Amino acid sequence: MEKYKGIKTFDELIEFEHGKIGTENRNKYEEGAQMFIVSEMLKEARKEANLTQEQLAEKAGTKKSYISKLENAKGNIQLSTLIRIFEQGLNRKIGLTFL
Protein backbone atom coordinates (compact mmCIF):
# COMPACT_ATOMS: atom_id res chain seq x y z
CA MET A 1 0.00 0.00 0.00
CA GLU A 2 2.99 2.26 0.38
CA LYS A 3 3.21 2.74 -3.38
CA TYR A 4 -0.32 4.23 -3.34
CA LYS A 5 0.51 6.80 -0.68
CA GLY A 6 -0.64 10.23 -1.78
CA ILE A 7 -3.21 8.94 -4.26
CA LYS A 8 -6.55 10.47 -3.38
CA THR A 9 -8.81 10.01 -6.40
CA PHE A 10 -9.78 7.24 -8.78
CA ASP A 11 -8.36 9.25 -11.70
CA GLU A 12 -5.02 9.50 -9.91
CA LEU A 13 -5.04 5.74 -9.32
CA ILE A 14 -5.80 5.00 -12.97
CA GLU A 15 -3.03 7.36 -14.08
CA PHE A 16 -0.61 5.76 -11.63
CA GLU A 17 -1.46 2.23 -12.76
CA HIS A 18 -1.95 2.79 -16.50
CA GLY A 19 -0.23 6.04 -17.40
CA LYS A 20 -1.37 9.42 -18.64
CA ILE A 21 -4.19 9.85 -21.12
CA GLY A 22 -2.89 9.31 -24.64
CA THR A 23 -0.13 6.87 -23.76
CA GLU A 24 -0.19 3.42 -25.35
CA ASN A 25 -0.69 1.63 -22.03
CA ARG A 26 -3.54 3.95 -21.01
CA ASN A 27 -5.23 3.61 -24.40
CA LYS A 28 -5.10 -0.17 -24.10
CA TYR A 29 -6.62 0.01 -20.60
CA GLU A 30 -9.38 2.40 -21.77
CA GLU A 31 -10.22 0.17 -24.73
CA GLY A 32 -10.54 -2.85 -22.44
CA ALA A 33 -12.68 -0.91 -19.99
CA GLN A 34 -15.04 0.22 -22.76
CA MET A 35 -15.30 -3.32 -24.13
CA PHE A 36 -16.18 -4.55 -20.64
CA ILE A 37 -18.95 -1.94 -20.36
CA VAL A 38 -20.38 -2.89 -23.76
CA SER A 39 -20.23 -6.57 -22.87
CA GLU A 40 -22.14 -6.01 -19.63
CA MET A 41 -24.75 -3.86 -21.39
CA LEU A 42 -25.24 -6.54 -24.04
CA LYS A 43 -25.54 -9.31 -21.47
CA GLU A 44 -28.06 -7.33 -19.39
CA ALA A 45 -30.15 -6.35 -22.42
CA ARG A 46 -30.23 -9.96 -23.64
CA LYS A 47 -31.34 -11.21 -20.23
CA GLU A 48 -34.03 -8.51 -19.98
CA ALA A 49 -35.31 -9.66 -23.39
CA ASN A 50 -35.41 -13.25 -22.07
CA LEU A 51 -33.24 -14.47 -24.93
CA THR A 52 -30.51 -17.07 -24.95
CA GLN A 53 -27.27 -16.26 -26.71
CA GLU A 54 -28.34 -18.60 -29.48
CA GLN A 55 -31.71 -16.87 -29.91
CA LEU A 56 -30.08 -13.43 -29.98
CA ALA A 57 -27.52 -14.60 -32.52
CA GLU A 58 -30.26 -15.95 -34.77
CA LYS A 59 -32.27 -12.71 -34.60
CA ALA A 60 -29.18 -10.58 -35.24
CA GLY A 61 -27.80 -12.76 -38.04
CA THR A 62 -24.63 -13.87 -36.29
CA LYS A 63 -23.34 -16.88 -34.35
CA LYS A 64 -23.82 -17.85 -30.71
CA SER A 65 -20.04 -18.10 -30.28
CA TYR A 66 -19.72 -14.46 -31.39
CA ILE A 67 -22.36 -13.30 -28.87
CA SER A 68 -20.55 -15.30 -26.16
CA LYS A 69 -17.21 -13.68 -27.04
CA LEU A 70 -18.76 -10.23 -26.89
CA GLU A 71 -20.48 -10.89 -23.57
CA ASN A 72 -17.15 -12.04 -22.14
CA ALA A 73 -15.32 -8.98 -23.53
CA LYS A 74 -13.13 -11.28 -25.62
CA GLY A 75 -14.23 -10.25 -29.09
CA ASN A 76 -13.58 -7.29 -31.27
CA ILE A 77 -16.74 -5.70 -32.62
CA GLN A 78 -17.54 -3.47 -35.54
CA LEU A 79 -19.97 -0.66 -34.89
CA SER A 80 -22.32 -1.90 -37.62
CA THR A 81 -22.47 -5.32 -35.98
CA LEU A 82 -23.11 -3.84 -32.54
CA ILE A 83 -25.96 -1.76 -33.95
CA ARG A 84 -27.43 -4.79 -35.70
CA ILE A 85 -27.27 -6.89 -32.53
CA PHE A 86 -29.02 -4.24 -30.45
CA GLU A 87 -31.53 -3.07 -33.06
CA GLN A 88 -32.45 -6.31 -34.84
CA GLY A 89 -31.69 -8.74 -32.05
CA LEU A 90 -32.88 -6.78 -29.03
CA ASN A 91 -35.17 -4.14 -30.57
CA ARG A 92 -33.16 -1.35 -28.91
CA LYS A 93 -31.48 1.79 -30.20
CA ILE A 94 -27.85 2.68 -29.62
CA GLY A 95 -26.65 6.18 -28.80
CA LEU A 96 -23.01 7.20 -28.96
CA THR A 97 -21.22 9.94 -27.09
CA PHE A 98 -17.78 11.19 -28.08
CA LEU A 99 -15.79 13.02 -25.43
C-alpha positions as CSV (number, residue, x, y, z in Angstrom):
1,M,0.0,0.0,0.0
2,E,3.0,2.3,0.4
3,K,3.2,2.7,-3.4
4,Y,-0.3,4.2,-3.3
5,K,0.5,6.8,-0.7
6,G,-0.6,10.2,-1.8
7,I,-3.2,8.9,-4.3
8,K,-6.6,10.5,-3.4
9,T,-8.8,10.0,-6.4
10,F,-9.8,7.2,-8.8
11,D,-8.4,9.2,-11.7
12,E,-5.0,9.5,-9.9
13,L,-5.0,5.7,-9.3
14,I,-5.8,5.0,-13.0
15,E,-3.0,7.4,-14.1
16,F,-0.6,5.8,-11.6
17,E,-1.5,2.2,-12.8
18,H,-2.0,2.8,-16.5
19,G,-0.2,6.0,-17.4
20,K,-1.4,9.4,-18.6
21,I,-4.2,9.8,-21.1
22,G,-2.9,9.3,-24.6
23,T,-0.1,6.9,-23.8
24,E,-0.2,3.4,-25.3
25,N,-0.7,1.6,-22.0
26,R,-3.5,4.0,-21.0
27,N,-5.2,3.6,-24.4
28,K,-5.1,-0.2,-24.1
29,Y,-6.6,0.0,-20.6
30,E,-9.4,2.4,-21.8
31,E,-10.2,0.2,-24.7
32,G,-10.5,-2.8,-22.4
33,A,-12.7,-0.9,-20.0
34,Q,-15.0,0.2,-22.8
35,M,-15.3,-3.3,-24.1
36,F,-16.2,-4.5,-20.6
37,I,-19.0,-1.9,-20.4
38,V,-20.4,-2.9,-23.8
39,S,-20.2,-6.6,-22.9
40,E,-22.1,-6.0,-19.6
41,M,-24.8,-3.9,-21.4
42,L,-25.2,-6.5,-24.0
43,K,-25.5,-9.3,-21.5
44,E,-28.1,-7.3,-19.4
45,A,-30.2,-6.4,-22.4
46,R,-30.2,-10.0,-23.6
47,K,-31.3,-11.2,-20.2
48,E,-34.0,-8.5,-20.0
49,A,-35.3,-9.7,-23.4
50,N,-35.4,-13.3,-22.1
51,L,-33.2,-14.5,-24.9
52,T,-30.5,-17.1,-24.9
53,Q,-27.3,-16.3,-26.7
54,E,-28.3,-18.6,-29.5
55,Q,-31.7,-16.9,-29.9
56,L,-30.1,-13.4,-30.0
57,A,-27.5,-14.6,-32.5
58,E,-30.3,-15.9,-34.8
59,K,-32.3,-12.7,-34.6
60,A,-29.2,-10.6,-35.2
61,G,-27.8,-12.8,-38.0
62,T,-24.6,-13.9,-36.3
63,K,-23.3,-16.9,-34.3
64,K,-23.8,-17.9,-30.7
65,S,-20.0,-18.1,-30.3
66,Y,-19.7,-14.5,-31.4
67,I,-22.4,-13.3,-28.9
68,S,-20.5,-15.3,-26.2
69,K,-17.2,-13.7,-27.0
70,L,-18.8,-10.2,-26.9
71,E,-20.5,-10.9,-23.6
72,N,-17.2,-12.0,-22.1
73,A,-15.3,-9.0,-23.5
74,K,-13.1,-11.3,-25.6
75,G,-14.2,-10.3,-29.1
76,N,-13.6,-7.3,-31.3
77,I,-16.7,-5.7,-32.6
78,Q,-17.5,-3.5,-35.5
79,L,-20.0,-0.7,-34.9
80,S,-22.3,-1.9,-37.6
81,T,-22.5,-5.3,-36.0
82,L,-23.1,-3.8,-32.5
83,I,-26.0,-1.8,-33.9
84,R,-27.4,-4.8,-35.7
85,I,-27.3,-6.9,-32.5
86,F,-29.0,-4.2,-30.5
87,E,-31.5,-3.1,-33.1
88,Q,-32.5,-6.3,-34.8
89,G,-31.7,-8.7,-32.1
90,L,-32.9,-6.8,-29.0
91,N,-35.2,-4.1,-30.6
92,R,-33.2,-1.4,-28.9
93,K,-31.5,1.8,-30.2
94,I,-27.9,2.7,-29.6
95,G,-26.7,6.2,-28.8
96,L,-23.0,7.2,-29.0
97,T,-21.2,9.9,-27.1
98,F,-17.8,11.2,-28.1
99,L,-15.8,13.0,-25.4
